[in-house]
Amino acid sequence: MTTAFDPKAFRRALGNFATGVTVITATAKDGQQAGVTANSFNSVSLDPPLVLWSIMKNSGSVEIFDNASHFAVNVLAADQIDISNHFARPSDDKFSSIDYGKGLGDAPLLTDCAARFQCANYDKVDGGDHWILIGKVEAFDDYGRAPLLYHGGTYSAVVPHVGAAQKSAEADAAAAEQADADREKMLDNNLYYQMLSAVKRYQRGYWPMQQASGLRVAEAHLLMVLKDLGSVSFSAMVDYLLMPDQDLAPSVEKLKRKAWISVQDDNLTLTEEGAHQAEAYWQLSEDYQEKVFGDLTDEELAVFRKVLKKI
C-alpha cells in the first residue's frame, strides 16, 4: 500500500482506470468559443438525463463555459487522436482549421465522432482544483464507431478480450458441432455453403482488430486498395470494394477531411499520411493471415490460391 501522497504517483495510479476521450465545446453569449480535451466525462443520472465533466479552475475557458447556455460532449473515435491533441494544446482559435457544425446554444459539434451529447448547463460544483460541470442532455447522436481510449498515460483502443474471445470461440464450436449433428449431410458437401462459413469465421477474428483502429471496413479497404494500386478512379473503386457509389461517397469524404486521400478529376490518391495509415492496415491484415494460414505448406497455399482464382 502507498501511504505517502505523491501527486505524480497519484496521477499514475489514476491512469490505471481506462477512460474514453472527449472534446467539450461551448459558445458563450458573446460568440466566444471554447474546446477542451477531457477524459473526466461520466454519466450521472438517467432520469433526468445528466452527465458531468470537470475543468481546471485556472483554465482560460472556464468563463466561456459559465456564459454558455449549452455545452457539447464530443466522444472521440479511435482515429481522432489528432483532434484530441489539437484541443489539448493552447491556441487563439482552435476552430479555424476544424470541420464542425453548430448544435444547441451554438455549441460546436465535431464530425466523425463515436457519439455526441448536447447538454444544457445544469449545475456547477466545487471540486478542489477543478469545477465539476453537470449538464442535462437534450439531444444526442450515437454513431457506434470504435472509441478512442486513454490508459496509463497513452492512447489506446478497444479490442476483444482474450477470455471473452476464447469463450465465444468455444461456444461457436459447440454450436457448430450441434448444428453438424442436426443438419443433413448435404451442407457438408456444398462448396458455396462451406466458403460462406469460412469467410464468416475469418471475419469474426479479423474485423474487430481492424475496426478498433476507428475506421469502418470500407474506409480501411479503400486505403489498402490505393496503397496497392496507386491512383484509382471513383467508379473503379466501387468495383474493387463491391459497394454502391452512394455508400462509398461518405467514406471518400471522411478520408478527404482527414487529409488521407486527395481527389482530382474523379481519381483517388493517397496522401503521405494516408500511405502511412494504409501500411498499418496492410500489416494488420498480413499478421492475421499468417496467424490463420501460417501452418500450411507452400504447396497447400498454392492450391488454395488456385482454387480462389478459379472461382
C-alpha positions in Angstrom: 0.0 0.0 0.0 1.3 3.5 -0.9 0.8 5.8 2.1 3.0 8.9 1.2 0.8 11.1 -1.1 2.9 12.0 -4.1 0.8 13.9 -6.7 2.7 12.3 -9.6 2.3 8.8 -8.2 -1.4 9.5 -7.6 -1.8 10.6 -11.2 -0.1 7.4 -12.4 -2.4 5.3 -10.2 -5.4 7.0 -11.6 -4.1 6.2 -15.1 -4.9 2.5 -14.4 -8.5 3.4 -14.9 -9.1 3.4 -18.7 -11.3 6.2 -19.9 -12.7 7.5 -23.2 -11.5 10.8 -24.6 -13.9 13.7 -25.3 -13.7 17.2 -26.6 -16.1 19.5 -24.7 -17.2 22.5 -26.7 -19.3 25.6 -26.0 -20.1 29.1 -27.3 -20.7 32.0 -24.9 -23.4 34.6 -25.4 -20.8 37.0 -26.9 -19.8 34.4 -29.5 -16.5 33.2 -28.0 -15.9 29.5 -28.5 -14.2 27.0 -26.2 -13.0 23.5 -26.9 -11.0 21.4 -24.4 -9.9 17.8 -24.4 -11.2 15.9 -21.3 -11.3 12.3 -20.1 -13.3 13.2 -17.0 -16.7 12.7 -18.7 -19.1 10.4 -17.0 -22.8 9.7 -16.7 -24.7 10.8 -13.6 -28.4 10.1 -14.0 -30.9 8.6 -16.5 -33.9 10.4 -15.1 -33.3 13.3 -15.6 -30.5 12.5 -18.2 -27.4 14.1 -16.6 -23.7 13.9 -17.4 -20.7 15.6 -15.9 -17.1 16.5 -16.6 -14.5 18.7 -14.9 -12.3 21.6 -15.8 -9.3 23.2 -14.0 -10.3 26.3 -12.2 -7.4 28.3 -13.7 -8.4 27.3 -17.3 -8.9 30.2 -19.6 -12.1 28.5 -20.9 -14.0 28.5 -17.6 -15.6 31.9 -18.3 -16.9 30.8 -21.7 -18.5 27.6 -20.3 -20.0 29.7 -17.5 -21.6 32.1 -20.0 -22.8 29.4 -22.4 -26.4 28.1 -22.2 -25.2 24.7 -23.5 -22.1 22.6 -24.0 -21.5 19.6 -26.3 -19.6 16.4 -25.4 -17.9 15.1 -28.5 -16.8 11.5 -27.7 -13.8 10.9 -30.0 -13.5 7.9 -32.2 -10.3 5.7 -32.3 -8.9 7.5 -35.4 -9.3 11.0 -33.9 -6.0 11.3 -31.9 -5.1 14.4 -33.9 -8.3 16.0 -32.8 -7.6 15.2 -29.2 -4.1 16.6 -29.4 -5.3 19.7 -31.2 -7.8 20.7 -28.5 -5.4 19.8 -25.7 -3.0 22.5 -26.9 -3.5 26.2 -26.3 -4.5 28.2 -29.3 -6.0 31.6 -30.1 -8.6 30.0 -32.4 -8.9 26.2 -32.0 -11.7 26.0 -34.5 -10.2 27.8 -37.5 -8.9 24.5 -39.1 -11.6 22.2 -37.7 -14.7 20.9 -39.6 -17.7 21.3 -37.3 -21.4 22.2 -37.2 -23.4 24.1 -34.6 -25.8 22.5 -32.1 -27.9 23.7 -29.2 -26.7 27.0 -27.9 -24.4 27.2 -30.9 -22.1 24.6 -29.2 -19.6 23.3 -31.9 -20.3 19.7 -32.9 -17.3 17.8 -34.3 -17.6 15.4 -37.2 -16.8 11.6 -37.3 -17.1 11.1 -33.6 -18.2 7.9 -31.8 -21.1 9.8 -30.1 -22.2 13.4 -29.2 -24.2 14.8 -26.4 -25.8 18.2 -26.4 -26.3 19.5 -22.8 -27.9 22.4 -21.1 -25.9 23.8 -18.3 -27.5 22.3 -15.2 -25.2 22.8 -12.2 -21.6 23.7 -11.2 -20.0 22.0 -8.2 -16.7 22.9 -6.4 -14.3 20.0 -6.8 -11.0 21.0 -5.3 -8.8 22.5 -8.1 -11.5 21.7 -10.6 -15.0 22.8 -11.3 -17.4 19.9 -11.9 -19.9 20.9 -14.6 -23.1 19.0 -14.8 -25.2 19.1 -18.0 -28.7 17.9 -18.8 -28.7 16.0 -22.1 -31.3 17.5 -24.5 -30.0 15.7 -27.7 -27.5 13.1 -28.6 -26.1 11.2 -31.6 -24.9 7.6 -31.4 -22.7 6.7 -34.4 -21.4 3.4 -33.0 -17.8 4.0 -34.0 -14.9 2.4 -32.1 -13.9 4.9 -29.3 -10.6 6.4 -28.6 -9.3 5.3 -25.1 -6.8 6.7 -22.7 -4.9 4.4 -20.3 -1.7 4.6 -18.4 -0.8 7.9 -19.9 -1.2 6.9 -23.5 -3.9 6.5 -26.2 -5.4 3.0 -26.6 -8.2 1.3 -28.5 -10.9 -1.3 -27.9 -10.1 -4.8 -28.8 -12.0 -8.0 -27.8 -10.9 -9.5 -24.5 -8.9 -12.7 -25.0 -11.0 -14.5 -22.4 -14.2 -13.4 -24.0 -12.9 -14.3 -27.4 -12.0 -17.8 -26.1 -15.4 -18.3 -24.6 -17.0 -17.1 -27.8 -14.9 -19.5 -29.9 -15.8 -22.4 -27.6 -19.5 -21.6 -27.8 -19.3 -21.3 -31.6 -17.5 -24.6 -31.8 -20.1 -26.3 -29.6 -22.9 -24.7 -31.6 -21.3 -25.8 -34.9 -20.9 -29.3 -33.6 -24.5 -29.5 -32.6 -25.6 -28.0 -35.9 -23.5 -30.6 -37.7 -25.4 -33.3 -35.8 -28.7 -31.8 -36.6 -28.5 -30.9 -40.2 -28.3 -33.1 -43.2 -25.0 -34.1 -44.8 -25.8 -32.2 -47.9 -24.5 -28.9 -46.5 -21.1 -30.5 -45.7 -20.7 -31.2 -49.4 -22.0 -27.9 -50.6 -18.9 -25.8 -51.5 -20.8 -22.5 -51.6 -22.0 -23.0 -48.1 -18.5 -24.0 -46.9 -17.0 -20.9 -48.5 -19.5 -18.6 -46.8 -18.9 -20.3 -43.4 -15.1 -19.9 -43.8 -15.4 -16.2 -44.7 -17.6 -15.5 -41.7 -15.2 -17.3 -39.4 -12.2 -15.4 -40.8 -14.1 -12.1 -40.5 -15.1 -12.8 -36.9 -11.4 -12.8 -35.9 -10.1 -10.1 -38.2 -12.7 -7.4 -38.3 -12.7 -6.5 -34.5 -9.0 -5.8 -34.7 -9.4 -3.7 -37.8 -12.4 -1.8 -36.5 -10.5 -1.0 -33.3 -8.5 1.5 -35.3 -11.6 3.6 -35.8 -12.2 3.2 -39.5 -15.1 1.3 -40.9 -14.3 -1.7 -43.1 -14.9 0.1 -46.4 -12.7 3.0 -45.3 -9.8 0.7 -44.4 -10.2 -1.3 -47.6 -10.2 1.9 -49.6 -6.8 2.9 -48.2 -5.4 -0.5 -48.8 -6.5 -0.6 -52.4 -4.9 2.8 -53.1 -1.7 1.7 -51.4 -1.6 -1.4 -53.6 -2.7 0.1 -56.9 -1.9 3.8 -56.7 -4.4 6.3 -58.1 -7.8 4.8 -58.7 -11.0 6.3 -60.2 -14.1 6.5 -58.1 -16.0 4.2 -60.4 -13.2 1.6 -60.4 -13.1 1.8 -56.6 -16.8 0.9 -56.5 -16.0 -2.3 -58.3 -12.9 -3.1 -56.1 -14.9 -2.7 -52.9 -18.1 -4.2 -54.3 -20.3 -1.5 -52.8 -22.8 1.1 -54.3 -21.3 4.6 -55.0 -23.8 6.2 -52.6 -22.2 4.1 -49.8 -18.7 4.7 -51.0 -19.1 8.5 -51.2 -19.3 9.1 -47.4 -16.1 7.1 -46.9 -14.3 9.1 -49.5 -15.5 12.4 -47.9 -14.4 11.3 -44.5 -10.9 10.3 -45.7 -10.6 13.6 -47.6 -11.4 15.5 -44.4 -8.7 13.6 -42.6 -6.3 14.5 -45.4 -5.5 10.9 -46.0 -6.6 10.9 -49.7 -6.9 13.6 -52.4 -9.4 13.7 -55.2 -8.6 15.2 -58.6 -10.6 14.7 -61.7 -12.5 11.8 -60.0 -9.3 10.0 -59.2 -8.5 9.0 -55.7 -4.9 9.2 -54.5 -3.2 8.6 -51.1 -1.5 11.5 -49.3 1.7 10.8 -47.4 -0.2 10.4 -44.1 -2.8 8.2 -45.9 0.0 6.0 -47.2 1.3 5.6 -43.6 -2.1 4.6 -42.4 -2.6 2.2 -45.3 0.7 0.5 -44.4 -0.6 -0.1 -40.9 -3.8 -1.8 -42.2 -1.8 -4.0 -44.6 0.5 -5.1 -41.7 -2.6 -5.9 -39.6 -4.0 -7.9 -42.5 -0.8 -9.8 -43.1 -0.3 -10.6 -39.5 -3.8 -12.1 -39.2 -3.3 -14.0 -42.4 -0.1 -15.5 -41.0 -2.0 -16.5 -37.9 -4.7 -18.3 -39.8 -2.7 -19.8 -42.7 0.8 -20.0 -41.2 0.8 -23.7 -40.6 0.0 -24.5 -44.3 2.8 -25.5 -46.6 3.7 -23.5 -49.8 2.2 -26.3 -51.9 -1.1 -26.1 -49.9 -1.2 -22.4 -50.2 -0.6 -22.6 -53.9 -3.6 -24.9 -54.3 -5.7 -22.7 -52.2 -4.9 -19.6 -54.3 -5.5 -21.6 -57.5 -9.0 -22.5 -56.2 -9.8 -18.9 -55.3 -8.7 -17.6 -58.7 -10.8 -20.2 -60.4 -13.8 -19.0 -58.5 
